[in-house]
Amino acid sequence: MAKEKFPMTPAIRALKKSGIDFSLCPYKYEEKGGTAVAAKELNVDEHLVIKTLVMERENGDAFLILMHGDREVSTKSLARALGTKTVRSCDPQKAGRHTGYVVGGISPFGIRTPLNVCVEESIMSLPKIYINAGKRGLLVRIRPQELDGMLTPTRVNVAR
């Protein structure tokens, strides 16, 4: 049986370089399908599939937030937690410029511009998570504790 080949994305390179134990999890990407499609394709709970969102403060400073696939970000709570007036989602072109990835394939690993990272605190207590590997249709399975070493995220409670 031939071994399936996967693209060497900046995210995968960064994970390999860090020595983090991870598994690649390919799935059939569906435009606008989001984490629900990934969870169904991989036969896992959508709560374990983590989305990487590019947000910005009112002054335009961009940052990432990692959120459960089955939850939304309360922007009011997030702004309060960060001590800023407002936060909003970056438009797809800006998100791409900041990260080097296209929407639907944004990974917090190996991004083009170093950005601060926030993580929904409850993610850190999960046994494993599935997070984008820098390409649409490709996630990595890792222990959430690995995020601390690579990303040093700020923990927040902003899920709704």
Secondary structure, DSSP 4 states (H G I P E B T S, - for coil): -PPPP----HHHHHHHHHT---EEEE----TT-HHHHHHHHHTS-GGGEEEEEEEEETT--EEEEEEETT--B-HHHHHHHHT-S-EEEPPHHHHHHHHSS-TTS--SSS-SS--EEEEEGGGGGSS-EEEEEEETTEEEEE-TTHHHHHH-PEEE--B-
